[in-house]
Amino acid sequence: MSKEALTEEGVLKLRQKMQDMPHPISRSSTIFSLDCSALFSPDLMLLRARYASKEELICDVARLLKKKGFCSEGLCHSALEREKKMSTSIGNGIAFPHGDPEFVNESRVVLVTLERPMLWDDHEKVDLIFFAAFNMNVQDERRRVETFYRELIPCISDLQTMNTIRQADDSVRLYQALFQ
């Protein structure tokens, strides 16, 4: 999937794969491999958050990433511009917003769960957000991001996993659950 996953076409492919899944599957192994663990951290998990709009959420996440040195100033604007072109909701109450890789210093995923679902686009309510900030210029980063995309589809199609993430109220425990 590499760089194409960050395009409108990539979001459409992800949305289509979600729709093609016949039924939720059950997983007995870890949710994400240890290779993906560097993309996540407990301090980048905003659980049961409240936001007035997706714009507020996206800018807050970009500010958090910038404060930690993972991105530069333009990430929020580029993510909002991408949302104007095409919604990043992918079905099942999940959104996958992302900005341009040129604004990312170090790849990270910010996981946000909402206390109450919010209208993400004209018709889709969302309560689980994977904000992707990916730098595709380093081979190790590209490999890690490709692994993340391969593991994301089984993760978000598994009802038990989605319930675990949505019900979490402790980011350290959730991080452990994702990578145990």
NORWOMO-V792045 format. One record per backbone hydrogen bond with DSSP energy under -0.5 kcal/mol. CO is the residue of the C=O (numbers start at 1). NH is the residue of the N-H. Records with the same first field share a line. If there is no record, write none. Layout:
CO = NH, NH
This chain:
1 = 4, 5
2 = 5
3 = 6
4 = 7, 10
7 = 11
8 = 12
9 = 13
10 = 14
11 = 15
12 = 16
13 = 17
14 = 18
15 = 19
16 = 20
17 = 21
18 = 21
33 = 36
34 = 37
36 = 39, 40
37 = 40
39 = 109
41 = 44
42 = 45
44 = 46, 111
45 = 47
46 = 49, 113
49 = 115
53 = 57
54 = 58
55 = 59
56 = 60
57 = 61
58 = 62
59 = 63
60 = 64
61 = 65
62 = 66
63 = 67
64 = 68
65 = 70, 71
66 = 69
70 = 105, 106
72 = 75
73 = 76
74 = 78
75 = 79
76 = 80
77 = 81
78 = 82
79 = 83
80 = 84
81 = 85
82 = 86
88 = 96
91 = 94
93 = 127, 128
94 = 90, 91
95 = 130
97 = 132
100 = 103
101 = 104
103 = 72, 105
108 = 133
109 = 111
110 = 112, 131
111 = 46
112 = 129
113 = 49
118 = 120, 126
123 = 125
124 = 120, 121
126 = 118
127 = 114
128 = 95
129 = 112, 131
130 = 132
131 = 110, 133
132 = 99, 134
133 = 108
134 = 136
138 = 142
139 = 143
140 = 144
141 = 145
142 = 146
143 = 147
144 = 148
145 = 149
146 = 150
147 = 151
148 = 152
149 = 153
150 = 154
151 = 155
152 = 156
153 = 157
155 = 158
157 = 25, 159
158 = 162
159 = 163
160 = 164
161 = 165
162 = 166
163 = 167
164 = 168
165 = 168
170 = 174
171 = 175
172 = 176
173 = 177
174 = 178
175 = 179
176 = 180
177 = 31
178 = 32
